[in-house]
Amino acid sequence: MAPLFPAWSDTALRLGLCVLAVVAAGAVAFPMVYVRTPYNQDRLFPVDQPVQFDHRHHVADDGIDCRYCHDGAEKGPYAGIPATSVCMGCHARSGTTARCWSRSVA
């Protein structure tokens, strides 16, 4: 009696099942990996400054960490604008309020 399928059909079936398993695993794994990439979380694109403010003095000269003023820096895609009371925590003691805003640059 002659075989119903040719001899190479077993190899083709096994290869097809392996390819199907790899595609199915990739279809599950790819979205889980993609949502964790910086590209998906918009971390590769610079954010325009809503307020023209010079951060160089506070960061370089005074060594203030970003999270001191911007409490949303680690929680979301945007750091947010600090409340005036945060600024006045330091500037009320030193009396240097006008100097920071007069040196504002882009």
N, C-alpha and C positions, 0 to 999 in steps of 0.2 A: 504494500500500500504506500502511496506517495505522501510525503509530508504536506500538511495544510499550508504552512508558511515556509518561505525560504530560510536557509540557515543564518543569514545575517540579520533576520528580524529580531532575534533575541538580543543581540548586541545593540540594535537601534532602540529597542524598548528600554533597555537598561540606561543607555545614554540619555534618552528623552526623559526618563524619570529623574535622573541625576540633575539634569538641566532644570527641570521643573522644581525640584527641591531647592536648588540654589536661588532661583528667581523668587520663590515663595519666601525664603529666609531673607533675601535682600529687600523684598517688599515690606517686610515687617521691620527690619533693622534700619533701613534708610531714613524713614521719618523720625525715628527715635534719635538717630545721630544728627540729623539735619537741624532739629529744633534747638540743639545745644551749641550750634556753631555761632561764631560772632557775626557772620553775615546775616543769619536769620534774626538775630537779636539787635540789629542795627548798631553794632559797636564799631564798625569799620568806617563810619561816615562822621565827619566832624559836625558838631552842633553849633549853629550860629548863636552868638552871645545875645540874649535879649536885652541886656543892659550893658552899655559900654563901660567896662570896669577893668582897671589894671590889677591883675592878680599877682604880678611879679613881686611887689613889695611884701604882700602877706605870705606868699609861699616861699620865696627865695630868702628875703631878709629876716622875716619873723619866724619862719619854719612852721606856719600853721597848716595843719592837715586839712584837706578838702572837706572831710567829713565833719569838721567842727562847725563850719558854716552851712554846708549843704547836707542836711540829714537824709536826703533822698538819693545820695550819690551811689549807694550800694543796693538800693531797693528797686530802682527802676531805670529806664533808659535815659532819663534826664535827671540832673542833679537838683534842679529846682532853684528858686531864688530865695535866699534867706530872709527872714523877717528882720525889720530894723532893730528889734530888741537884741538880736544876736550880734549885730554890729556894735550896738551901744554897750554890750557887755564889756568890751575892751575900750572903746572910744570914749565912754563917759568918764573913765578914770584918767585917761591920758590927754583928753582935750584935743585930739588930732582929727576930728571928724571932717572938717572942711578940706584938709589936705588930700585925703583919699579920693574924693570925688573931683577935685580940681585937676588931678593927674590922670584922669580917665583916658584910656586909649583903646583902640579896637583890638 
